[in-house]
Amino acid sequence: IQMLRGAKKREVLQLLRRAPEEMLPFLVEAAVAAQSVASLAALSDFLDFNKEPKLLLEKFLYAAAFSPRPSGELLHLVLAKLDGKQLAPELHETGTVALGTLVGKLCQQKLCGLQEVERGVETILGGLRGAKEESEVVIYLLALGNARLPRTIPTLLGHAEEGPAAVATAAISALRRFPAQHISGEVKGAMRRILHQKKRSYSQPCRLAAAELLLEKEPLPMDVINILLATQEMETEMAAFLLLKVQSDLHAAHHPARKIMKEILREPRINNYHFFSKAGVSSSFSGPLTVTQDLLSTFGLDLLFLEGGFLRRSISEFSLLSRGQQLHAAQVTIEAQGMESMLGENVLEGEEEPELMAGMSAIFFDVQLRPITFFQGYTDLMSKVLLSSGEPTSVVKGNLLLMDHHQMIPLQSGLQVAIKLQGGLGLDISAGLDLSIWEQELKTSISTRGSLAIDFQAELDAPFLQATLRSQTEVETSIHFNTMLRFSGSPVLMCLQLSKEQVPYR
């Protein structure tokens, strides 16, 4: 990055054109991170969205999305590359979620008035209005969740209340990404109608998402009480999940609803064994990994089962909280639907028969990535089972610039010190789902490998004195989360394993 920032367009272009194939993705990521006029112009000439390999173009789009302080020029480049092109579906989806992220980050920098930002917002909203397929609508809603623009909340609310199951759930998920100050009484009213099914019947994931939003965003005592009372009328698994969610939040010192819940649970009519002794196997857990004066890192695990014991959804999440701000460092969701018919179960009352499907979505450093589908439909499932290579599916793999800071500090002596701080992250997240019809087993695996490099330099440069202080830090870590579910007998047997390798620190 330091080298590219001092290079001319011709030099950057020459470097990209002559680079070995295996080095090219790394150089594209570095050129995006450099964000100099020359490097962006070179990328504009080099990247051809009609010719280049899909993997390289996805690297470019994700590198742009993860940029810590993107410029209007970077957004302009992304818009130019996406505009009017007939792209592969995966590339179009990646481009859409990246566009939402860039728009959101520029608005956080108080650059919402830029012409490129307006174009980006109109591209997403125009695409949403013209989308015909359900999967297309979901992608545009996820892009709005990445952008987090208050003016798009009415659009998200409309899809949350009126859309089909997958669309409604995606819209509520996008609303959950907004800070609490933007979750108005109107939004909470819509969530209450969805949770308590006042307008029509809503799917189980949709109702749960609405309940979680009400519990997360400056909850009102009335909402907490109503959610607890509503569990008495819910299906066993959904009720068990929500009750454990409330208990988990109660034990989390940082949770905004903790004080309210403690007050409510002083009431013996609610806080008693009969009320909290739901027999379901669904669970919700959250606990601290690291606690310091300035930082709290937590690990959370949500498991939602069907009434017959099949895993409907698992969410593993790593969050960072510092000085009142929360960052989703990593959140991976694996979801399966339509398994009821395979297991001979009846669909829940009020729910439409869902299509057989399993997939995964991930949020990394507050950026929602493109969802991945493992299989869709019975024919696709059987072909995947018979032809499965056993190889995990890559969610995201690449190198990101996380920190990029330059500051001049005047000293009392009149001299100046130049401070430079850069931090880069190499990341590889993959996930796998293995379903054996004959053994009646379901295995899921999520592997996260990362290496962080931080370069710090302080330089004092005066006519009579020159001094430099430099430090370099490197950390590597690897976390694996595996589940195995055996549903051949009753009760269903499940094994969970979370393993962390040794962390080398240099």
HELIX and SHEET records of a PDB file:
HELIX    1   1 GLN A    2  ARG A    5  1                                   4    
HELIX    2   2 LYS A    9  ARG A   18  1                                  10    
HELIX    3   3 LEU A   24  ALA A   34  1                                  11    
HELIX    4   4 VAL A   37  PHE A   46  1                                  10    
HELIX    5   5 LYS A   54  ALA A   65  1                                  12    
HELIX    6   6 GLY A   72  LEU A   82  1                                  11    
HELIX    7   7 PRO A   89  GLN A  108  1                                  20    
HELIX    8   8 GLN A  115  GLY A  130  1                                  16    
HELIX    9   9 GLU A  134  ALA A  147  1                                  14    
HELIX   10  10 PRO A  150  THR A  152  5                                   3    
HELIX   11  11 ILE A  153  GLU A  162  1                                  10    
HELIX   12  12 ALA A  165  ARG A  176  1                                  12    
HELIX   13  13 ALA A  180  HIS A  182  5                                   3    
HELIX   14  14 GLY A  185  LEU A  195  1                                  11    
HELIX   15  15 GLN A  204  GLU A  216  1                                  13    
HELIX   16  16 PRO A  221  ALA A  230  1                                  10    
HELIX   17  17 THR A  231  GLU A  233  5                                   3    
HELIX   18  18 THR A  236  HIS A  251  1                                  16    
HELIX   19  19 ARG A  258  ILE A  264  1                                   7    
HELIX   20  20 TYR A  273  PHE A  276  1                                   4    
HELIX   21  21 MET A  339  MET A  342  1                                   4    
HELIX   22  22 TYR A  378  LEU A  387  1                                  10    
SHEET    1   A 6 SER A 283  VAL A 291  0                                        
SHEET    2   A 6 LEU A 296  PHE A 305 -1                                        
SHEET    3   A 6 LEU A 311  SER A 322 -1                                        
SHEET    4   A 6 GLN A 325  GLN A 337 -1                                        
SHEET    5   A 6 MET A 357  PHE A 364 -1                                        
SHEET    6   A 6 VAL A 367  GLN A 368 -1                                        
SHEET    1   B 6 SER A 283  VAL A 291  0                                        
SHEET    2   B 6 LEU A 296  PHE A 305 -1                                        
SHEET    3   B 6 LEU A 311  SER A 322 -1                                        
SHEET    4   B 6 GLN A 325  GLN A 337 -1                                        
SHEET    5   B 6 MET A 357  PHE A 364 -1                                        
SHEET    6   B 6 ILE A 372  GLN A 376 -1                                        
SHEET    1   C 5 THR A 393  PRO A 410  0                                        
SHEET    2   C 5 GLN A 416  SER A 436 -1                                        
SHEET    3   C 5 GLU A 441  ALA A 462 -1                                        
SHEET    4   C 5 LEU A 465  ARG A 486 -1                                        
SHEET    5   C 5 LEU A 493  LYS A 500 -1                                        
END                                                                             
